[in-house]
């Protein structure tokens, strides 16, 4: 039976009780009661969704996701939230979030990817949340905003939010909650966090707690790998895809998991890949982004990516893309300098 932390369900219950509402309907036909909900611990997913739907009906406010999202934070996420709270930087906190979200909430996925000017966080659902899509999107994006601002120390000036649904009737309220540009009808819900926010040292960083929580997450990943034969591949790919050139080496990535280089290599080989292959794919992705989104010369891009010889970069790019870097740039925009 799939379970989930019921933080939003508890917030709904508190809101209703503070307004003197009858909360009986929240618990009709489900396996838990009020006391069990308040005791903490995960509850069945079906019960969680029932409380959300009934709570929204009883409160009678379509903008419930905005209200609850503005009250929530990452702390209920267990070891994941603990690690995010004490991460050395926002980038490392977001890397942890992407890598380990599936250990906490298996029905939602958050994919983080670095770009030349932003980090894009894209939300996805394992199963279609139906009439609760807007609620989940609003709350999740507000939690991400709150987390980023807690480490950055000021509003996310320059952020951009994309909602994967039509503009709701109460859309004017969004400006009071989201600190950036907002658009609707996107292919996927996402937030772009400006690059300037990502690598500044976090005032909340605690080295001992960071190491402790990462050790706990590493053990959880090891347990997950028993069933998920791509667990370590996904972790390494996430770290590489959310880093900026020069990309981390094997020693750094293994260290982040509190394992030896040999152990990480062995686990990747068991999953049918290697660190070299994953890093090569990440470098090629960055090459395409820099060619398409900047006017840097091919030689400059080669140096940025760590190639000592631009000829080696050109050969590697042609091997992966089937064309030269200059040809790829011409195809993407036709105007950028070569």
Secondary structure, DSSP 8 states (H G I E B T S, - for coil): --EEE-HHHHHHHHHHHHTT---GGGGTTSS--HHHHHT-SEEEHHHHHHHHHHHHHHHT-TTHHHHHHTT--GGGGTHHHHHHHT-SBHHHHHHHHHHHHHHH-TTEEEEEEE-SSEEEEEEEESS--GGGHHHHHHHHHHHHHHHHHHHHSS--TTEEEE-SS---TTGGGGGGT--EEEE-S-SS-EEEEEGGGTSSB-TT--HHHHHHHHHHHHHHHHHHTTT-TTHHHHHHHHHHHTS-SS---HHHHHHHTTS-HHHHHHHHHHTT--HHHHHHHHHHHHHHHHHHH----HHHHHHHTT-SSHHHHHHHHHHHHSS-HHHHHHHHTS-S--
